[in-house]
């Protein structure tokens, strides 16, 4: 399934899957992909997110707060 993905994309997906599993969630959601992008070292998205000081911990707090309040950022 991943044969068309770059090594970087595979790393993001694997990180997202780990976050999903670690948080005991039954399915992967967009926030897990965000966490995977932050954790990935080579891709542009991770570089930009980290340059904006968005750490995994900060993103996790933001996502948790949004989920608890039911706030839709869109």
C-alpha positions in Angstrom: 0.0 0.0 0.0 2.8 2.4 0.8 4.9 1.7 -2.3 4.0 5.1 -3.9 4.7 7.1 -0.8 8.0 8.8 -0.1 10.1 7.8 2.9 9.0 11.1 4.5 5.3 10.4 4.0 5.7 6.9 5.4 7.5 8.3 8.5 4.6 10.8 9.0 2.0 8.0 8.8 3.9 5.8 11.1 4.2 8.6 13.7 0.5 9.3 13.3 -0.3 5.6 13.9 1.9 5.6 17.0 0.2 8.7 18.4 -3.2 7.2 17.7 -2.3 3.9 19.4 -0.6 5.7 22.4 -3.7 7.7 23.0 -5.9 4.6 22.8 -8.0 6.0 19.9 -9.8 3.5 17.7 -9.1 5.3 14.4 -6.7 7.8 13.0 -8.0 11.3 12.8 -6.5 14.5 11.3 -5.0 15.5 14.6 -2.9 12.3 14.5 -1.5 13.3 11.1 -0.7 16.8 12.5 1.3 15.1 15.3 3.0 12.9 12.7 3.9 16.0 10.7 5.4 17.7 13.7 7.4 14.6 14.6 8.8 14.1 11.1 12.3 15.5 10.7 12.8 15.9 6.9 9.6 17.3 5.5 8.8 20.9 4.9 5.6 20.8 6.9 7.4 19.6 10.1 10.1 22.3 9.6 7.5 25.0 9.2 5.4 23.8 12.2 8.5 23.6 14.4 9.7 27.0 13.2 6.4 28.4 14.6 7.3 26.7 17.9 4.5 24.2 17.5 5.7 21.2 19.6 3.9 17.9 19.9 3.0 18.9 23.5 1.6 22.3 22.5 -0.4 20.8 19.6 -1.8 18.1 21.9 -3.0 20.7 24.4 -4.6 22.8 21.6 -6.4 19.8 20.1 -7.5 18.6 23.6 -8.9 22.0 24.4 -10.7 22.3 21.1 -12.2 18.8 21.5 -13.4 19.6 25.1 -15.0 22.9 24.2 -16.5 21.7 20.9 -14.9 24.6 19.2 -14.7 24.4 15.4 -11.6 26.4 14.3 -12.9 26.5 10.7 
